[in-house]
Structure formats: C-alpha cells, structure tokens
Amino acid sequence: MSDVPKLDFLTFYSVDPQVTANFYGHFGISFQSEKHGAGPVHYSSESKETIVEFYPATAYAQPKDAVMLGFEIADTDEAERIAKNNNFEILEPPMETPLGNRIILADPDGRRVLLYSRPSETRR
C-alpha cells in the first residue's frame, strides 16, 4: 500500500441517475448499472484510477451545482454537435484554452461539465 492517498471514487447524487448516465454516455463516458445488496440501483464508470458513480438523490443527499466535472474527450466540436442534436444545455461554446479546445455543458442535474480535447501532440 502506498503512503500517498489516492482518490478512489466520486459519488454524485442525481434526480434520475439513468438519465444522467446516458447524458455522459453521449460523450464516450460509459456507465454500468449496479446494485449492491439492498442498496439502490446506481450507475458507475471506472477509469484507470477513479470510479465515478451516480446514485439516486435522497432527502439528505441532493444534487449540488457547486461541482464541475472535467473529462478529456477526442473532439469538442463533435461534442457540440451531440449537445445540439440532443437539446443539451451549452453553457459555454467550444473555445481554445491553454488546456486545449473545450466546451462547458450542463448535465441533467445542472452540474457544469467541462469537456476538452488536447491538441494531438500533447495527448496523454
């Protein structure tokens, strides 16, 4: 075990976790339906380092708009087309930044989602 803490998972609460997972799926971020014991059905996406999951909102755990998620994707212009075709809210249209080309959308719960694509020579 490493002495350095590692972020293992992020849990977000959603009014409709399936709708929220489908939103992210449009941009290549796949979520799988899961249920552990008597717990609720929720949606989980696992990358090399971190798990992101959406659980149903409850009286004590509501979606918050003070969170922004950031994902590196292949093509932000394609993300804009997908957003427009699906009537997703575009908060900021694609623009070049030091990070690369980026677009900011709102997910179904109102969270800000920054999608960016690096220039091909700087991709990880």
N, CA, C and O atoms as a GROMACS GRO file, in nm:
protein
  496
    1MET      N    1   0.085  -0.119   0.000
    1MET     CA    2   0.000   0.000   0.000
    1MET      C    3   0.088   0.125   0.000
    1MET      O    4   0.188   0.130   0.072
    2SER      N    5   0.052   0.222  -0.079
    2SER     CA    6   0.127   0.347  -0.089
    2SER      C    7   0.098   0.436   0.030
    2SER      O    8  -0.011   0.432   0.088
    3ASP      N    9   0.197   0.518   0.067
    3ASP     CA   10   0.178   0.614   0.175
    3ASP      C   11   0.101   0.738   0.129
    3ASP      O   12   0.056   0.818   0.210
    4VAL      N   13   0.087   0.753  -0.003
    4VAL     CA   14   0.021   0.870  -0.060
    4VAL      C   15  -0.127   0.838  -0.082
    4VAL      O   16  -0.159   0.740  -0.150
    5PRO      N   17  -0.217   0.919  -0.026
    5PRO     CA   18  -0.360   0.895  -0.050
    5PRO      C   19  -0.391   0.906  -0.200
    5PRO      O   20  -0.332   0.988  -0.271
    6LYS      N   21  -0.483   0.823  -0.246
    6LYS     CA   22  -0.524   0.822  -0.386
    6LYS      C   23  -0.676   0.835  -0.391
    6LYS      O   24  -0.747   0.764  -0.320
    7LEU      N   25  -0.724   0.925  -0.473
    7LEU     CA   26  -0.867   0.937  -0.492
    7LEU      C   27  -0.917   0.809  -0.556
    7LEU      O   28  -0.870   0.770  -0.663
    8ASP      N   29  -1.011   0.742  -0.492
    8ASP     CA   30  -1.061   0.614  -0.541
    8ASP      C   31  -1.194   0.628  -0.613
    8ASP      O   32  -1.213   0.569  -0.719
    9PHE      N   33  -1.288   0.705  -0.557
    9PHE     CA   34  -1.417   0.720  -0.622
    9PHE      C   35  -1.481   0.854  -0.587
    9PHE      O   36  -1.449   0.916  -0.486
   10LEU      N   37  -1.572   0.897  -0.675
   10LEU     CA   38  -1.655   1.015  -0.655
   10LEU      C   39  -1.799   0.971  -0.668
   10LEU      O   40  -1.835   0.905  -0.766
   11THR      N   41  -1.882   1.005  -0.572
   11THR     CA   42  -2.024   0.973  -0.578
   11THR      C   43  -2.102   1.103  -0.590
   11THR      O   44  -2.083   1.196  -0.512
   12PHE      N   45  -2.189   1.106  -0.688
   12PHE     CA   46  -2.277   1.221  -0.709
   12PHE      C   47  -2.420   1.172  -0.698
   12PHE      O   48  -2.451   1.058  -0.734
   13TYR      N   49  -2.508   1.257  -0.647
   13TYR     CA   50  -2.648   1.222  -0.634
   13TYR      C   51  -2.725   1.289  -0.746
   13TYR      O   52  -2.701   1.405  -0.780
   14SER      N   53  -2.818   1.215  -0.802
   14SER     CA   54  -2.888   1.259  -0.921
   14SER      C   55  -3.038   1.239  -0.905
   14SER      O   56  -3.083   1.142  -0.844
   15VAL      N   57  -3.115   1.332  -0.962
   15VAL     CA   58  -3.260   1.317  -0.962
   15VAL      C   59  -3.299   1.192  -1.040
   15VAL      O   60  -3.391   1.121  -1.000
   16ASP      N   61  -3.230   1.164  -1.151
   16ASP     CA   62  -3.254   1.044  -1.231
   16ASP      C   63  -3.119   0.991  -1.278
   16ASP      O   64  -3.070   1.032  -1.383
   17PRO      N   65  -3.057   0.901  -1.202
   17PRO     CA   66  -2.923   0.853  -1.234
   17PRO      C   67  -2.910   0.793  -1.375
   17PRO      O   68  -2.806   0.809  -1.439
   18GLN      N   69  -3.014   0.724  -1.423
   18GLN     CA   70  -3.005   0.664  -1.556
   18GLN      C   71  -2.998   0.772  -1.664
   18GLN      O   72  -2.918   0.761  -1.757
   19VAL      N   73  -3.080   0.874  -1.653
   19VAL     CA   74  -3.078   0.985  -1.750
   19VAL      C   75  -2.941   1.054  -1.745
   19VAL      O   76  -2.885   1.088  -1.850
   20THR      N   77  -2.888   1.074  -1.626
   20THR     CA   78  -2.758   1.138  -1.611
   20THR      C   79  -2.648   1.051  -1.671
   20THR      O   80  -2.562   1.102  -1.742
   21ALA      N   81  -2.650   0.921  -1.644
   21ALA     CA   82  -2.550   0.830  -1.703
   21ALA      C   83  -2.560   0.830  -1.855
   21ALA      O   84  -2.458   0.829  -1.924
   22ASN      N   85  -2.681   0.832  -1.908
   22ASN     CA   86  -2.699   0.836  -2.055
   22ASN      C   87  -2.643   0.965  -2.114
   22ASN      O   88  -2.584   0.962  -2.222
   23PHE      N   89  -2.660   1.077  -2.044
   23PHE     CA   90  -2.605   1.205  -2.088
   23PHE      C   91  -2.454   1.190  -2.109
   23PHE      O   92  -2.403   1.225  -2.216
   24TYR      N   93  -2.382   1.138  -2.009
   24TYR     CA   94  -2.237   1.122  -2.020
   24TYR      C   95  -2.200   1.020  -2.127
   24TYR      O   96  -2.096   1.033  -2.191
   25GLY      N   97  -2.284   0.920  -2.147
   25GLY     CA   98  -2.260   0.819  -2.250
   25GLY      C   99  -2.252   0.877  -2.390
   25GLY      O  100  -2.180   0.824  -2.474
   26HIS      N  101  -2.326   0.985  -2.415
   26HIS     CA  102  -2.321   1.052  -2.546
   26HIS      C  103  -2.180   1.100  -2.578
   26HIS      O  104  -2.147   1.119  -2.695
   27PHE      N  105  -2.097   1.120  -2.476
   27PHE     CA  106  -1.963   1.174  -2.496
   27PHE      C  107  -1.855   1.069  -2.470
   27PHE      O  108  -1.739   1.102  -2.445
   28GLY      N  109  -1.894   0.941  -2.478
   28GLY     CA  110  -1.797   0.833  -2.467
   28GLY      C  111  -1.761   0.793  -2.324
   28GLY      O  112  -1.665   0.718  -2.305
   29ILE      N  113  -1.834   0.841  -2.226
   29ILE     CA  114  -1.807   0.808  -2.086
   29ILE      C  115  -1.914   0.706  -2.045
   29ILE      O  116  -2.028   0.743  -2.016
   30SER      N  117  -1.875   0.580  -2.044
   30SER     CA  118  -1.971   0.472  -2.024
   30SER      C  119  -1.996   0.443  -1.877
   30SER      O  120  -1.903   0.436  -1.796
   31PHE      N  121  -2.122   0.428  -1.843
   31PHE     CA  122  -2.163   0.392  -1.708
   31PHE      C  123  -2.236   0.258  -1.712
   31PHE      O  124  -2.312   0.230  -1.805
   32GLN      N  125  -2.213   0.178  -1.611
   32GLN     CA  126  -2.279   0.049  -1.597
   32GLN      C  127  -2.377   0.055  -1.480
   32GLN      O  128  -2.348   0.116  -1.378
   33SER      N  129  -2.492  -0.009  -1.496
   33SER     CA  130  -2.588  -0.019  -1.388
   33SER      C  131  -2.535  -0.117  -1.283
   33SER      O  132  -2.484  -0.223  -1.318
   34GLU      N  133  -2.548  -0.080  -1.154
   34GLU     CA  134  -2.502  -0.166  -1.045
   34GLU      C  135  -2.603  -0.162  -0.931
   34GLU      O  136  -2.680  -0.066  -0.917
   35LYS      N  137  -2.602  -0.266  -0.851
   35LYS     CA  138  -2.682  -0.269  -0.729
   35LYS      C  139  -2.608  -0.360  -0.632
   35LYS      O  140  -2.574  -0.474  -0.666
   36HIS      N  141  -2.582  -0.310  -0.512
   36HIS     CA  142  -2.510  -0.386  -0.411
   36HIS      C  143  -2.605  -0.419  -0.297
   36HIS      O  144  -2.649  -0.330  -0.225
   37GLY      N  145  -2.636  -0.546  -0.278
   37GLY     CA  146  -2.724  -0.588  -0.169
   37GLY      C  147  -2.857  -0.516  -0.173
   37GLY      O  148  -2.923  -0.514  -0.277
   38ALA      N  149  -2.896  -0.457  -0.061
   38ALA     CA  150  -3.024  -0.387  -0.051
   38ALA      C  151  -3.015  -0.242  -0.096
   38ALA      O  152  -3.114  -0.169  -0.090
   39GLY      N  153  -2.897  -0.199  -0.143
   39GLY     CA  154  -2.878  -0.061  -0.188
   39GLY      C  155  -2.952  -0.032  -0.316
   39GLY      O  156  -3.004  -0.123  -0.381
   40PRO      N  157  -2.958   0.095  -0.354
   40PRO     CA  158  -3.032   0.134  -0.475
   40PRO      C  159  -2.953   0.102  -0.602
   40PRO      O  160  -2.831   0.089  -0.600
   41VAL      N  161  -3.026   0.091  -0.712
   41VAL     CA  162  -2.961   0.082  -0.843
   41VAL      C  163  -2.890   0.214  -0.865
   41VAL      O  164  -2.946   0.320  -0.841
   42HIS      N  165  -2.767   0.206  -0.911
   42HIS     CA  166  -2.689   0.327  -0.941
   42HIS      C  167  -2.604   0.298  -1.063
   42HIS      O  168  -2.603   0.185  -1.114
   43TYR      N  169  -2.531   0.398  -1.110
   43TYR     CA  170  -2.453   0.387  -1.233
   43TYR      C  171  -2.309   0.424  -1.204
   43TYR      O  172  -2.282   0.524  -1.137
   44SER      N  173  -2.216   0.341  -1.255
   44SER     CA  174  -2.075   0.355  -1.221
   44SER      C  175  -1.990   0.351  -1.348
   44SER      O  176  -2.018   0.276  -1.442
   45SER      N  177  -1.886   0.434  -1.349
   45SER     CA  178  -1.788   0.437  -1.458
   45SER      C  179  -1.650   0.430  -1.396
   45SER      O  180  -1.615   0.509  -1.309
   46GLU      N  181  -1.571   0.333  -1.441
   46GLU     CA  182  -1.438   0.315  -1.384
   46GLU      C  183  -1.332   0.346  -1.488
   46GLU      O  184  -1.331   0.290  -1.598
   47SER      N  185  -1.240   0.437  -1.452
   47SER     CA  186  -1.125   0.467  -1.537
   47SER      C  187  -1.005   0.396  -1.476
   47SER      O  188  -1.020   0.314  -1.385
   48LYS      N  189  -0.887   0.426  -1.525
   48LYS     CA  190  -0.765   0.363  -1.473
   48LYS      C  191  -0.747   0.388  -1.324
   48LYS      O  192  -0.699   0.301  -1.252
   49GLU      N  193  -0.786   0.506  -1.278
   49GLU     CA  194  -0.757   0.547  -1.140
   49GLU      C  195  -0.878   0.570  -1.052
   49GLU      O  196  -0.869   0.553  -0.930
   50THR      N  197  -0.991   0.607  -1.110
   50THR     CA  198  -1.102   0.656  -1.029
   50THR      C  199  -1.236   0.602  -1.078
   50THR      O  200  -1.256   0.579  -1.197
   51ILE      N  201  -1.326   0.582  -0.984
   51ILE     CA  202  -1.463   0.543  -1.015
   51ILE      C  203  -1.551   0.665  -0.994
   51ILE      O  204  -1.541   0.734  -0.892
   52VAL      N  205  -1.638   0.693  -1.092
   52VAL     CA  206  -1.739   0.798  -1.078
   52VAL      C  207  -1.874   0.728  -1.079
   52VAL      O  208  -1.899   0.643  -1.164
   53GLU      N  209  -1.960   0.764  -0.984
   53GLU     CA  210  -2.089   0.698  -0.978
   53GLU      C  211  -2.201   0.798  -0.949
   53GLU      O  212  -2.181   0.900  -0.883
   54PHE      N  213  -2.319   0.765  -1.002
   54PHE     CA  214  -2.440   0.844  -0.980
   54PHE      C  215  -2.540   0.759  -0.904
   54PHE      O  216  -2.581   0.652  -0.951
   55TYR      N  217  -2.579   0.807  -0.786
   55TYR     CA  218  -2.680   0.741  -0.702
   55TYR      C  219  -2.806   0.825  -0.704
   55TYR      O  220  -2.801   0.945  -0.730
   56PRO      N  221  -2.921   0.762  -0.676
   56PRO     CA  222  -3.044   0.841  -0.666
   56PRO      C  223  -3.036   0.942  -0.552
   56PRO      O  224  -2.986   0.911  -0.443
   57ALA      N  225  -3.084   1.062  -0.577
   57ALA     CA  226  -3.089   1.165  -0.473
   57ALA      C  227  -3.186   1.121  -0.364
   57ALA      O  228  -3.284   1.050  -0.390
   58THR      N  229  -3.157   1.164  -0.243
   58THR     CA  230  -3.244   1.135  -0.129
   58THR      C  231  -3.268   1.265  -0.054
   58THR      O  232  -3.215   1.370  -0.092
   59ALA      N  233  -3.345   1.258   0.052
   59ALA     CA  234  -3.372   1.378   0.132
   59ALA      C  235  -3.243   1.438   0.188
   59ALA      O  236  -3.233   1.560   0.203
   60TYR      N  237  -3.145   1.354   0.218
   60TYR     CA  238  -3.020   1.406   0.277
   60TYR      C  239  -2.908   1.423   0.175
   60TYR      O  240  -2.804   1.478   0.208
   61ALA      N  241  -2.927   1.378   0.054
   61ALA     CA  242  -2.822   1.389  -0.048
   61ALA      C  243  -2.883   1.435  -0.180
   61ALA      O  244  -2.932   1.354  -0.259
   62GLN      N  245  -2.878   1.566  -0.204
   62GLN     CA  246  -2.936   1.626  -0.324
   62GLN      C  247  -2.826   1.665  -0.422
   62GLN      O  248  -2.713   1.689  -0.381
   63PRO      N  249  -2.859   1.672  -0.553
   63PRO     CA  250  -2.760   1.721  -0.648
   63PRO      C  251  -2.719   1.864  -0.612
   63PRO      O  252  -2.802   1.943  -0.568
   64LYS      N  253  -2.596   1.894  -0.629
   64LYS     CA  254  -2.544   2.028  -0.598
   64LYS      C  255  -2.486   2.089  -0.725
   64LYS      O  256  -2.430   2.018  -0.808
   65ASP      N  257  -2.500   2.220  -0.739
   65ASP     CA  258  -2.446   2.286  -0.857
   65ASP      C  259  -2.308   2.345  -0.830
   65ASP      O  260  -2.255   2.419  -0.913
   66ALA      N  261  -2.249   2.314  -0.716
   66ALA     CA  262  -2.116   2.367  -0.685
   66ALA      C  263  -2.005   2.274  -0.732
   66ALA      O  264  -1.890   2.288  -0.690
   67VAL      N  265  -2.038   2.180  -0.817
   67VAL     CA  266  -1.941   2.082  -0.867
   67VAL      C  267  -1.930   2.097  -1.018
   67VAL      O  268  -2.030   2.115  -1.088
   68MET      N  269  -1.808   2.089  -1.069
   68MET     CA  270  -1.788   2.080  -1.214
   68MET      C  271  -1.705   1.956  -1.240
   68MET      O  272  -1.603   1.935  -1.176
   69LEU      N  273  -1.750   1.875  -1.335
   69LEU     CA  274  -1.675   1.758  -1.376
   69LEU      C  275  -1.598   1.792  -1.504
   69LEU      O  276  -1.649   1.864  -1.590
   70GLY      N  277  -1.478   1.742  -1.516
   70GLY     CA  278  -1.396   1.765  -1.635
   70GLY      C  279  -1.353   1.633  -1.695
   70GLY      O  280  -1.301   1.547  -1.624
   71PHE      N  281  -1.374   1.616  -1.825
   71PHE     CA  282  -1.335   1.495  -1.896
   71PHE      C  283  -1.259   1.531  -2.022
   71PHE      O  284  -1.299   1.621  -2.096
   72GLU      N  285  -1.149   1.461  -2.045
   72GLU     CA  286  -1.079   1.474  -2.173
   72GLU      C  287  -1.150   1.383  -2.272
   72GLU      O  288  -1.172   1.265  -2.245
   73ILE      N  289  -1.185   1.439  -2.388
   73ILE     CA  290  -1.252   1.362  -2.493
   73ILE      C  291  -1.175   1.382  -2.623
   73ILE      O  292  -1.079   1.460  -2.627
   74ALA      N  293  -1.216   1.314  -2.727
   74ALA     CA  294  -1.144   1.320  -2.854
   74ALA      C  295  -1.172   1.448  -2.932
   74ALA      O  296  -1.080   1.502  -2.994
   75ASP      N  297  -1.296   1.497  -2.931
   75ASP     CA  298  -1.334   1.605  -3.023
   75ASP      C  299  -1.445   1.692  -2.964
   75ASP      O  300  -1.560   1.649  -2.955
   76THR      N  301  -1.410   1.813  -2.924
   76THR     CA  302  -1.512   1.901  -2.865
   76THR      C  303  -1.610   1.955  -2.968
   76THR      O  304  -1.724   1.987  -2.934
   77ASP      N  305  -1.569   1.965  -3.094
   77ASP     CA  306  -1.665   2.009  -3.196
   77ASP      C  307  -1.774   1.904  -3.214
   77ASP      O  308  -1.891   1.938  -3.232
   78GLU      N  309  -1.736   1.776  -3.208
   78GLU     CA  310  -1.835   1.669  -3.214
   78GLU      C  311  -1.924   1.672  -3.090
   78GLU      O  312  -2.044   1.648  -3.100
   79ALA      N  313  -1.866   1.702  -2.974
   79ALA     CA  314  -1.945   1.715  -2.851
   79ALA      C  315  -2.049   1.825  -2.866
   79ALA      O  316  -2.162   1.810  -2.820
   80GLU      N  317  -2.012   1.935  -2.930
   80GLU     CA  318  -2.109   2.043  -2.952
   80GLU      C  319  -2.223   1.995  -3.042
   80GLU      O  320  -2.339   2.026  -3.016
   81ARG      N  321  -2.191   1.921  -3.148
   81ARG     CA  322  -2.296   1.868  -3.237
   81ARG      C  323  -2.389   1.775  -3.159
   81ARG      O  324  -2.511   1.782  -3.173
   82ILE      N  325  -2.331   1.688  -3.078
   82ILE     CA  326  -2.413   1.596  -2.999
   82ILE      C  327  -2.502   1.674  -2.903
   82ILE      O  328  -2.621   1.644  -2.891
   83ALA      N  329  -2.446   1.773  -2.836
   83ALA     CA  330  -2.525   1.854  -2.742
   83ALA      C  331  -2.642   1.921  -2.813
   83ALA      O  332  -2.754   1.919  -2.763
   84LYS      N  333  -2.615   1.980  -2.928
   84LYS     CA  334  -2.723   2.048  -3.001
   84LYS      C  335  -2.828   1.949  -3.048
   84LYS      O  336  -2.948   1.976  -3.038
   85ASN      N  337  -2.785   1.832  -3.100
   85ASN     CA  338  -2.879   1.732  -3.151
   85ASN      C  339  -2.968   1.675  -3.041
   85ASN      O  340  -3.079   1.628  -3.068
   86ASN      N  341  -2.920   1.677  -2.917
   86ASN     CA  342  -2.995   1.622  -2.805
   86ASN      C  343  -3.056   1.729  -2.715
   86ASN      O  344  -3.109   1.698  -2.608
   87ASN      N  345  -3.048   1.854  -2.758
   87ASN     CA  346  -3.101   1.966  -2.680
   87ASN      C  347  -3.042   1.975  -2.540
   87ASN      O  348  -3.110   2.012  -2.445
   88PHE      N  349  -2.911   1.941  -2.528
   88PHE     CA  350  -2.841   1.958  -2.401
   88PHE      C  351  -2.802   2.104  -2.389
   88PHE      O  352  -2.774   2.171  -2.488
   89GLU      N  353  -2.802   2.154  -2.267
   89GLU     CA  354  -2.770   2.294  -2.244
   89GLU      C  355  -2.620   2.319  -2.259
   89GLU      O  356  -2.537   2.258  -2.191
   90ILE      N  357  -2.586   2.411  -2.350
   90ILE     CA  358  -2.447   2.453  -2.370
   90ILE      C  359  -2.427   2.581  -2.290
   90ILE      O  360  -2.484   2.685  -2.323
   91LEU      N  361  -2.346   2.573  -2.185
   91LEU     CA  362  -2.320   2.690  -2.102
   91LEU      C  363  -2.215   2.781  -2.166
   91LEU      O  364  -2.226   2.903  -2.160
   92GLU      N  365  -2.114   2.720  -2.227
   92GLU     CA  366  -2.010   2.795  -2.298
   92GLU      C  367  -1.973   2.716  -2.423
   92GLU      O  368  -1.938   2.598  -2.412
   93PRO      N  369  -1.978   2.779  -2.540
   93PRO     CA  370  -1.946   2.707  -2.664
   93PRO      C  371  -1.798   2.672  -2.670
   93PRO      O  372  -1.719   2.723  -2.590
   94PRO      N  373  -1.760   2.586  -2.765
   94PRO     CA  374  -1.618   2.549  -2.777
   94PRO      C  375  -1.530   2.672  -2.794
   94PRO      O  376  -1.564   2.767  -2.865
   95MET      N  377  -1.416   2.665  -2.728
   95MET     CA  378  -1.316   2.771  -2.743
   95MET      C  379  -1.179   2.715  -2.710
   95MET      O  380  -1.167   2.618  -2.634
   96GLU      N  381  -1.076   2.775  -2.767
   96GLU     CA  382  -0.938   2.734  -2.740
   96GLU      C  383  -0.893   2.791  -2.606
   96GLU      O  384  -0.917   2.908  -2.576
   97THR      N  385  -0.827   2.708  -2.527
   97THR     CA  386  -0.770   2.748  -2.399
   97THR      C  387  -0.632   2.685  -2.388
   97THR      O  388  -0.596   2.603  -2.473
   98PRO      N  389  -0.554   2.721  -2.287
   98PRO     CA  390  -0.424   2.655  -2.269
   98PRO      C  391  -0.437   2.503  -2.251
   98PRO      O  392  -0.345   2.429  -2.284
   99LEU      N  393  -0.551   2.456  -2.200
   99LEU     CA  394  -0.576   2.314  -2.182
   99LEU      C  395  -0.602   2.244  -2.316
   99LEU      O  396  -0.575   2.125  -2.331
  100GLY      N  397  -0.654   2.318  -2.410
  100GLY     CA  398  -0.695   2.266  -2.541
  100GLY      C  399  -0.830   2.326  -2.576
  100GLY      O  400  -0.872   2.425  -2.517
  101ASN      N  401  -0.897   2.266  -2.672
  101ASN     CA  402  -1.031   2.311  -2.709
  101ASN      C  403  -1.130   2.258  -2.606
  101ASN      O  404  -1.125   2.139  -2.572
  102ARG      N  405  -1.221   2.343  -2.556
  102ARG     CA  406  -1.314   2.298  -2.453
  102ARG      C  407  -1.453   2.356  -2.474
  102ARG      O  408  -1.471   2.460  -2.537
  103ILE      N  409  -1.550   2.283  -2.419
  103ILE     CA  410  -1.690   2.324  -2.418
  103ILE      C  411  -1.742   2.296  -2.278
  103ILE      O  412  -1.698   2.200  -2.214
  104ILE      N  413  -1.835   2.379  -2.229
  104ILE     CA  414  -1.894   2.354  -2.098
  104ILE      C  415  -2.045   2.336  -2.117
  104ILE      O  416  -2.113   2.422  -2.173
  105LEU      N  417  -2.095   2.221  -2.068
  105LEU     CA  418  -2.236   2.186  -2.076
  105LEU      C  419  -2.294   2.179  -1.936
  105LEU      O  420  -2.221   2.184  -1.837
  106ALA      N  421  -2.426   2.168  -1.929
  106ALA     CA  422  -2.494   2.137  -1.803
  106ALA      C  423  -2.548   1.995  -1.815
  106ALA      O  424  -2.612   1.962  -1.915
  107ASP      N  425  -2.522   1.911  -1.714
  107ASP     CA  426  -2.579   1.777  -1.717
  107ASP      C  427  -2.724   1.785  -1.671
  107ASP      O  428  -2.769   1.892  -1.631
  108PRO      N  429  -2.799   1.675  -1.674
  108PRO     CA  430  -2.942   1.682  -1.640
  108PRO      C  431  -2.973   1.733  -1.499
  108PRO      O  432  -3.084   1.779  -1.474
  109ASP      N  433  -2.874   1.726  -1.407
  109ASP     CA  434  -2.895   1.778  -1.272
  109ASP      C  435  -2.842   1.920  -1.255
  109ASP      O  436  -2.845   1.974  -1.145
  110GLY      N  437  -2.792   1.981  -1.365
  110GLY     CA  438  -2.744   2.118  -1.360
  110GLY      C  439  -2.597   2.133  -1.327
  110GLY      O  440  -2.547   2.246  -1.316
  111ARG      N  441  -2.525   2.020  -1.310
  111ARG     CA  442  -2.381   2.031  -1.284
  111ARG      C  443  -2.310   2.077  -1.409
  111ARG      O  444  -2.346   2.040  -1.520
  112ARG      N  445  -2.207   2.159  -1.389
  112ARG     CA  446  -2.124   2.204  -1.501
  112ARG      C  447  -2.032   2.089  -1.541
  112ARG      O  448  -1.970   2.024  -1.457
  113VAL      N  449  -2.023   2.066  -1.673
  113VAL     CA  450  -1.938   1.959  -1.728
  113VAL      C  451  -1.847   2.020  -1.832
  113VAL      O  452  -1.892   2.066  -1.936
  114LEU      N  453  -1.717   2.021  -1.802
  114LEU     CA  454  -1.618   2.072  -1.895
  114LEU      C  455  -1.562   1.954  -1.973
  114LEU      O  456  -1.503   1.863  -1.915
  115LEU      N  457  -1.582   1.956  -2.105
  115LEU     CA  458  -1.527   1.855  -2.194
  115LEU      C  459  -1.417   1.922  -2.276
  115LEU      O  460  -1.438   2.027  -2.334
  116TYR      N  461  -1.299   1.860  -2.279
  116TYR     CA  462  -1.190   1.922  -2.353
  116TYR      C  463  -1.114   1.819  -2.435
  116TYR      O  464  -1.110   1.701  -2.402
  117SER      N  465  -1.054   1.868  -2.542
  117SER     CA  466  -0.966   1.784  -2.624
  117SER      C  467  -0.833   1.855  -2.637
  117SER      O  468  -0.827   1.973  -2.673
  118ARG      N  469  -0.728   1.781  -2.608
  118ARG     CA  470  -0.593   1.837  -2.620
  118ARG      C  471  -0.550   1.832  -2.765
  118ARG      O  472  -0.598   1.749  -2.842
  119PRO      N  473  -0.460   1.922  -2.803
  119PRO     CA  474  -0.401   1.908  -2.936
  119PRO      C  475  -0.333   1.772  -2.943
  119PRO      O  476  -0.280   1.724  -2.843
  120SER      N  477  -0.332   1.708  -3.060
  120SER     CA  478  -0.283   1.570  -3.073
  120SER      C  479  -0.141   1.553  -3.022
  120SER      O  480  -0.108   1.445  -2.972
  121GLU      N  481  -0.055   1.654  -3.032
  121GLU     CA  482   0.083   1.640  -2.987
  121GLU      C  483   0.098   1.642  -2.835
  121GLU      O  484   0.205   1.610  -2.784
  122THR      N  485  -0.008   1.680  -2.761
  122THR     CA  486   0.003   1.686  -2.614
  122THR      C  487  -0.086   1.584  -2.544
  122THR      O  488  -0.097   1.587  -2.422
  123ARG      N  489  -0.151   1.494  -2.620
  123ARG     CA  490  -0.238   1.394  -2.557
  123ARG      C  491  -0.159   1.299  -2.472
  123ARG      O  492  -0.046   1.262  -2.504
  124ARG      N  493  -0.223   1.258  -2.360
  124ARG     CA  494  -0.158   1.162  -2.269
  124ARG      C  495  -0.176   1.021  -2.317
  124ARG      O  496  -0.127   0.928  -2.253
   0.00000   0.00000   0.00000
